[in-house]
Amino acid sequence: MKRADRAVILEQFKTIYRAENLEMAVQALENFIAEWKPKYRKVMESLENTDNLLTFYQFPYQIWHSIYSTNLIESLNKEIKRQTKRRFFFLTRRLWNVT
Protein backbone atom coordinates (compact mmCIF):
# COMPACT_ATOMS: atom_id res chain seq x y z
CA MET A 1 0.00 0.00 0.00
CA LYS A 2 1.40 3.36 -0.99
CA ARG A 3 2.27 5.74 1.81
CA ALA A 4 0.30 8.53 0.13
CA ASP A 5 -2.88 6.40 0.20
CA ARG A 6 -2.62 5.20 3.80
CA ALA A 7 -4.20 8.20 5.53
CA VAL A 8 -7.10 8.31 3.08
CA ILE A 9 -7.66 4.56 3.29
CA LEU A 10 -7.60 4.55 7.09
CA GLU A 11 -10.01 7.47 7.27
CA GLN A 12 -12.42 5.78 4.84
CA PHE A 13 -12.11 2.47 6.66
CA LYS A 14 -13.34 4.18 9.84
CA THR A 15 -16.71 4.71 8.15
CA ILE A 16 -17.12 0.93 8.16
CA TYR A 17 -16.63 0.26 11.85
CA ARG A 18 -18.24 3.52 12.95
CA ALA A 19 -21.47 2.85 11.04
CA GLU A 20 -24.66 2.96 13.11
CA ASN A 21 -25.79 -0.55 12.19
CA LEU A 22 -24.82 -3.66 10.25
CA GLU A 23 -26.59 -2.64 7.04
CA MET A 24 -24.77 0.69 6.91
CA ALA A 25 -21.48 -1.03 7.70
CA VAL A 26 -21.97 -3.55 4.89
CA GLN A 27 -22.75 -0.73 2.46
CA ALA A 28 -19.68 1.23 3.61
CA LEU A 29 -17.52 -1.89 3.21
CA GLU A 30 -18.85 -2.53 -0.29
CA ASN A 31 -18.18 1.09 -1.28
CA PHE A 32 -14.71 0.95 0.24
CA ILE A 33 -13.82 -2.25 -1.63
CA ALA A 34 -15.25 -0.96 -4.90
CA GLU A 35 -13.17 2.21 -4.67
CA TRP A 36 -9.85 0.62 -3.74
CA LYS A 37 -10.00 -2.77 -5.47
CA PRO A 38 -8.64 -1.49 -8.81
CA LYS A 39 -5.53 -0.25 -7.03
CA TYR A 40 -5.15 -2.84 -4.23
CA ARG A 41 -6.83 -5.97 -5.54
CA LYS A 42 -5.33 -8.54 -3.14
CA VAL A 43 -5.97 -6.48 -0.03
CA MET A 44 -9.58 -5.85 -1.02
CA GLU A 45 -10.11 -9.51 -1.90
CA SER A 46 -8.92 -10.45 1.57
CA LEU A 47 -11.52 -8.07 3.02
CA GLU A 48 -14.21 -9.62 0.82
CA ASN A 49 -13.31 -13.07 2.14
CA THR A 50 -13.52 -12.10 5.80
CA ASP A 51 -16.89 -13.28 7.05
CA ASN A 52 -16.36 -12.21 10.65
CA LEU A 53 -15.17 -8.65 9.99
CA LEU A 54 -18.48 -7.12 11.08
CA THR A 55 -19.51 -9.66 13.71
CA PHE A 56 -19.34 -7.09 16.50
CA TYR A 57 -22.54 -5.50 15.11
CA GLN A 58 -24.45 -8.50 16.52
CA PHE A 59 -23.69 -7.29 20.06
CA PRO A 60 -25.02 -4.28 22.00
CA TYR A 61 -23.63 -0.92 20.90
CA GLN A 62 -22.12 -0.26 24.33
CA ILE A 63 -19.52 -3.01 23.92
CA TRP A 64 -18.65 -2.58 20.22
CA HIS A 65 -15.45 -0.70 20.97
CA SER A 66 -14.25 -3.42 23.31
CA ILE A 67 -14.83 -6.02 20.63
CA TYR A 68 -13.34 -4.34 17.57
CA SER A 69 -10.42 -2.76 19.40
CA THR A 70 -7.42 -4.88 20.19
CA ASN A 71 -5.86 -2.12 22.29
CA LEU A 72 -7.61 -3.39 25.41
CA ILE A 73 -6.37 -6.92 24.82
CA GLU A 74 -2.85 -5.77 24.00
CA SER A 75 -2.80 -3.58 27.10
CA LEU A 76 -3.95 -6.45 29.30
CA ASN A 77 -1.36 -8.83 27.85
CA LYS A 78 1.39 -6.26 28.30
CA GLU A 79 0.41 -5.71 31.94
CA ILE A 80 0.30 -9.45 32.62
CA LYS A 81 3.74 -9.84 31.11
CA ARG A 82 5.08 -6.89 33.11
CA GLN A 83 3.63 -8.16 36.38
CA THR A 84 4.86 -11.69 35.76
CA LYS A 85 8.41 -10.54 35.06
CA ARG A 86 8.46 -8.34 38.16
CA ARG A 87 7.17 -11.04 40.48
CA PHE A 88 9.55 -13.61 39.05
CA PHE A 89 12.45 -11.23 39.56
CA PHE A 90 11.61 -10.66 43.24
CA LEU A 91 11.00 -14.33 43.82
CA THR A 92 14.42 -15.07 42.38
CA ARG A 93 16.08 -12.35 44.51
CA ARG A 94 14.51 -13.81 47.67
CA LEU A 95 15.85 -17.23 46.78
CA TRP A 96 19.32 -15.77 46.36
CA ASN A 97 19.16 -14.19 49.83
CA VAL A 98 18.13 -17.48 51.44
CA THR A 99 21.12 -19.44 50.24
Backbone as CSV, one residue per row, in Angstrom:
resi,resn,N_x,N_y,N_z,CA_x,CA_y,CA_z,C_x,C_y,C_z
1,MET,0.844,-1.162,0.000,0.000,0.000,0.000,0.898,1.238,0.000
2,LYS,0.592,2.154,-0.867,1.405,3.361,-0.986,1.207,4.263,0.229
3,ARG,2.300,4.857,0.649,2.269,5.744,1.814,1.271,6.890,1.619
4,ALA,1.207,7.409,0.416,0.302,8.529,0.132,-1.169,8.136,0.299
5,ASP,-1.487,6.872,0.097,-2.876,6.404,0.197,-3.275,6.005,1.615
6,ARG,-2.321,5.757,2.476,-2.619,5.204,3.804,-3.592,6.054,4.615
7,ALA,-3.333,7.343,4.706,-4.197,8.201,5.528,-5.627,8.218,4.996
8,VAL,-5.761,8.288,3.691,-7.098,8.311,3.078,-7.803,6.979,3.309
9,ILE,-7.082,5.897,3.113,-7.659,4.563,3.295,-8.095,4.360,4.743
10,LEU,-7.245,4.718,5.684,-7.598,4.551,7.095,-8.814,5.391,7.477
11,GLU,-8.869,6.599,6.971,-10.010,7.468,7.268,-11.300,6.892,6.679
12,GLN,-11.231,6.381,5.460,-12.416,5.784,4.838,-12.808,4.479,5.524
13,PHE,-11.821,3.740,5.990,-12.113,2.473,6.663,-12.868,2.714,7.970
14,LYS,-12.630,3.845,8.599,-13.342,4.178,9.837,-14.850,4.258,9.621
15,THR,-15.271,4.627,8.418,-16.712,4.707,8.153,-17.371,3.337,8.248
16,ILE,-16.583,2.290,8.076,-17.123,0.930,8.164,-17.412,0.582,9.619
17,TYR,-16.408,0.688,10.480,-16.632,0.259,11.854,-17.270,1.320,12.740
18,ARG,-17.504,2.496,12.200,-18.242,3.519,12.947,-19.685,3.670,12.450
19,ALA,-20.094,2.806,11.553,-21.468,2.851,11.043,-22.451,2.569,12.182
20,GLU,-23.654,3.083,12.049,-24.657,2.957,13.108,-25.238,1.556,13.235
21,ASN,-25.226,0.796,12.138,-25.788,-0.549,12.191,-25.107,-1.425,11.137
22,LEU,-25.455,-2.694,11.142,-24.817,-3.655,10.247,-25.063,-3.323,8.780
23,GLU,-26.275,-2.940,8.436,-26.594,-2.643,7.038,-25.739,-1.489,6.513
24,MET,-25.597,-0.447,7.322,-24.772,0.693,6.911,-23.297,0.298,6.821
25,ALA,-22.865,-0.568,7.715,-21.475,-1.030,7.697,-21.195,-1.863,6.448
26,VAL,-22.128,-2.737,6.097,-21.969,-3.555,4.886,-21.901,-2.659,3.659
27,GLN,-22.760,-1.661,3.597,-22.746,-0.728,2.464,-21.430,0.045,2.413
28,ALA,-20.951,0.500,3.559,-19.675,1.228,3.607,-18.522,0.327,3.181
29,LEU,-18.559,-0.932,3.598,-17.518,-1.887,3.209,-17.546,-2.132,1.706
30,GLU,-18.729,-2.316,1.154,-18.854,-2.530,-0.293,-18.338,-1.324,-1.071
31,ASN,-18.673,-0.124,-0.622,-18.181,1.091,-1.279,-16.663,1.203,-1.174
32,PHE,-16.144,0.896,-0.008,-14.705,0.950,0.235,-13.966,-0.013,-0.697
33,ILE,-14.449,-1.236,-0.772,-13.817,-2.248,-1.627,-13.915,-1.843,-3.089
34,ALA,-15.064,-1.367,-3.502,-15.245,-0.958,-4.899,-14.281,0.164,-5.282
35,GLU,-14.062,1.085,-4.369,-13.173,2.211,-4.670,-11.706,1.802,-4.740
36,TRP,-11.277,0.929,-3.844,-9.852,0.621,-3.743,-9.425,-0.672,-4.434
37,LYS,-10.362,-1.493,-4.848,-10.002,-2.769,-5.472,-9.184,-2.607,-6.754
38,PRO,-9.483,-1.632,-7.606,-8.644,-1.489,-8.808,-7.164,-1.241,-8.490
39,LYS,-6.905,-0.596,-7.382,-5.528,-0.251,-7.029,-4.872,-1.294,-6.117
40,TYR,-5.667,-1.885,-5.214,-5.146,-2.845,-4.234,-6.017,-4.099,-4.233
41,ARG,-5.953,-4.823,-5.320,-6.831,-5.971,-5.540,-6.712,-7.023,-4.433
42,LYS,-5.502,-7.454,-4.111,-5.329,-8.539,-3.140,-5.804,-8.153,-1.743
43,VAL,-5.525,-6.942,-1.349,-5.972,-6.485,-0.029,-7.495,-6.461,0.029
44,MET,-8.121,-5.941,-1.012,-9.579,-5.849,-1.024,-10.223,-7.227,-1.128
45,GLU,-9.589,-8.138,-1.836,-10.113,-9.505,-1.902,-10.037,-10.167,-0.531
46,SER,-9.003,-9.870,0.225,-8.916,-10.446,1.569,-10.029,-9.897,2.462
47,LEU,-10.391,-8.635,2.269,-11.518,-8.072,3.025,-12.838,-8.702,2.602
48,GLU,-12.980,-8.979,1.321,-14.207,-9.621,0.824,-14.376,-11.016,1.409
49,ASN,-13.272,-11.686,1.661,-13.313,-13.069,2.135,-13.292,-13.184,3.655
50,THR,-13.506,-12.092,4.343,-13.515,-12.104,5.804,-14.955,-12.049,6.285
51,ASP,-15.493,-13.197,6.627,-16.893,-13.281,7.049,-17.141,-12.654,8.418
52,ASN,-16.143,-12.678,9.280,-16.361,-12.212,10.651,-15.908,-10.774,10.894
53,LEU,-15.649,-10.023,9.854,-15.170,-8.650,9.991,-16.171,-7.758,10.722
54,LEU,-17.447,-7.977,10.505,-18.480,-7.117,11.084,-19.310,-7.825,12.157
55,THR,-18.785,-8.876,12.713,-19.506,-9.662,13.714,-19.882,-8.846,14.940
56,PHE,-19.061,-7.860,15.285,-19.335,-7.087,16.499,-20.669,-6.353,16.437
57,TYR,-21.234,-6.163,15.234,-22.538,-5.502,15.113,-23.678,-6.357,15.683
58,GLN,-23.426,-7.622,15.948,-24.446,-8.495,16.524,-24.594,-8.288,18.032
59,PHE,-23.693,-7.522,18.620,-23.693,-7.290,20.059,-24.203,-5.885,20.375
60,PRO,-24.535,-5.618,21.631,-25.016,-4.281,22.004,-23.984,-3.196,21.684
61,TYR,-24.484,-2.049,21.290,-23.633,-0.922,20.896,-22.600,-0.565,21.973
62,GLN,-22.983,-0.671,23.227,-22.123,-0.260,24.326,-20.807,-1.034,24.387
63,ILE,-20.758,-2.227,23.841,-19.519,-3.013,23.920,-18.803,-3.148,22.576
64,TRP,-19.294,-2.479,21.537,-18.648,-2.585,20.222,-17.170,-2.241,20.288
65,HIS,-16.840,-1.139,20.934,-15.447,-0.703,20.965,-14.554,-1.759,21.611
66,SER,-15.032,-2.383,22.649,-14.253,-3.423,23.312,-14.013,-4.611,22.400
67,ILE,-14.949,-4.871,21.518,-14.832,-6.023,20.634,-13.924,-5.730,19.449
68,TYR,-14.122,-4.587,18.782,-13.336,-4.340,17.574,-11.977,-3.727,17.851
69,SER,-11.717,-3.339,19.074,-10.421,-2.755,19.404,-9.544,-3.792,20.070
70,THR,-8.354,-3.956,19.563,-7.419,-4.879,20.194,-6.560,-4.171,21.223
71,ASN,-6.680,-2.853,21.328,-5.862,-2.118,22.289,-6.086,-2.611,23.711
72,LEU,-7.324,-2.907,24.062,-7.610,-3.386,25.407,-6.934,-4.726,25.659
73,ILE,-6.991,-5.603,24.688,-6.374,-6.920,24.819,-4.860,-6.784,24.887
74,GLU,-4.301,-5.968,23.999,-2.854,-5.766,23.998,-2.389,-5.160,25.315
75,SER,-3.145,-4.216,25.830,-2.797,-3.581,27.097,-2.822,-4.597,28.237
76,LEU,-3.850,-5.424,28.265,-3.949,-6.448,29.300,-2.780,-7.423,29.211
77,ASN,-2.475,-7.892,28.016,-1.363,-8.828,27.845,-0.036,-8.208,28.261
78,LYS,0.159,-6.950,27.930,1.394,-6.256,28.303,1.507,-6.151,29.821
79,GLU,0.396,-5.832,30.477,0.405,-5.707,31.938,0.660,-7.059,32.600
80,ILE,0.061,-8.110,32.081,0.302,-9.453,32.624,1.773,-9.810,32.487
81,LYS,2.332,-9.544,31.340,3.744,-9.841,31.108,4.628,-9.036,32.061
82,ARG,4.299,-7.758,32.234,5.084,-6.894,33.113,5.005,-7.380,34.560
83,GLN,3.804,-7.703,35.009,3.632,-8.165,36.384,4.321,-9.508,36.610
84,THR,4.234,-10.379,35.640,4.856,-11.689,35.757,6.369,-11.558,35.852
85,LYS,6.955,-10.739,35.021,8.407,-10.540,35.064,8.833,-9.962,36.406
86,ARG,8.100,-8.989,36.904,8.465,-8.336,38.156,8.367,-9.321,39.319
87,ARG,7.324,-10.087,39.381,7.166,-11.042,40.475,8.217,-12.142,40.392
88,PHE,8.525,-12.578,39.206,9.546,-13.607,39.051,10.894,-13.072,39.512
89,PHE,11.187,-11.841,39.176,12.449,-11.231,39.564,12.578,-11.196,41.086
90,PHE,11.542,-10.736,41.793,11.614,-10.655,43.245,11.656,-12.040,43.878
91,LEU,10.954,-12.970,43.320,11.004,-14.332,43.816,12.427,-14.856,43.707
92,THR,13.056,-14.615,42.600,14.419,-15.070,42.379,15.378,-14.384,43.352
93,ARG,15.213,-13.086,43.587,16.082,-12.350,44.514,15.937,-12.906,45.936
94,ARG,14.716,-13.240,46.336,14.515,-13.814,47.666,15.227,-15.152,47.783
95,LEU,15.170,-15.941,46.753,15.852,-17.230,46.780,17.357,-17.044,46.908
96,TRP,17.880,-16.035,46.265,19.318,-15.770,46.365,19.704,-15.387,47.793
97,ASN,18.862,-14.624,48.468,19.161,-14.187,49.833,19.069,-15.328,50.837
98,VAL,18.297,-16.344,50.536,18.128,-17.476,51.440,19.369,-18.338,51.445
99,THR,19.993,-18.515,50.318,21.123,-19.445,50.237,22.414,-18.855,50.681
